[in-house]
Amino acid sequence: DQQVKQNSPSLSVQEGRISILNCDYTNSMFDYFLWYKKYPAEGPTFLISISSIKDKNEDGRFTVFLNKSAKHLSLHIVPSQPGDSAVYFCAASARGGSEKLVFGKGTKLTVNP
Amino acid sequence: EPEVTQTPSHQVTQMGQEVILRCVPISNHLYFYWYRQILGQKVEFLVSFYNNEISEKSEIFDDQFSVERPDGSNFTLKIRSTKLEDSAMYFCASSELQSMNIEAFFGQGTRLTVV
């Protein structure tokens, strides 16, 4: 039961270019979406989030876009830096309950110098 | 910057033994969670805890699992009789209550190895 899907297990980009990570969801009850970054042997680190009432949220080099009709969101990182190399998890929640997060399988981003 | 801390970082236990994983959530947070990640798989929700009781639990969280907040700071996950398939990274997380932004902040994890 994959309610949150990240279909690209890996992505490789050059430093300075844009990284685009994609995520699809199936549960229409989800109304809050988050991106986490995870380095090996560490816990997920919150990166950016978006509520379903918005279609874009920007924080520095990171922008998340939400297309509710397509049940799709994406994370744009521009410009990409070698330190951005990590596994990126998309997560979704239906607020009003326990606020549990449903995670995708993650996309491993490698930014090459 | 406040953070969620977990101990131990690595726990090795024999099958059938009890383990207790410990967490200190961020002090002003009121929602607490345990998640786990089996090697190579996605992060999975186990249980959420609010107001000294379980608010939601997943199918994974069977009778072998329990959670407790024994004092004002610690939040523990107990596995009564560990199985080989319990080997995973266990992450504790916490979040604020009644916030428009419900980001959960995660600890660094405890790697549980059942042999």
Interface residues (C-beta under 8 A of the other chain):
Chain A: Y32 L34 Y36 A41 E42 G43 P44 T45 F46 S49 S51 F89 A91 S93 R95 G97 S98 E99 K100 L101 V102 F103 G104 K105 G106
Chain B: V4 Q6 Y31 Y33 Y35 Q41 K42 V43 E44 F45 S48 Y50 S55 E56 F91 A93 S95 M100 N101 I102 E103 A104 F105 F106 G107 Q108 G109
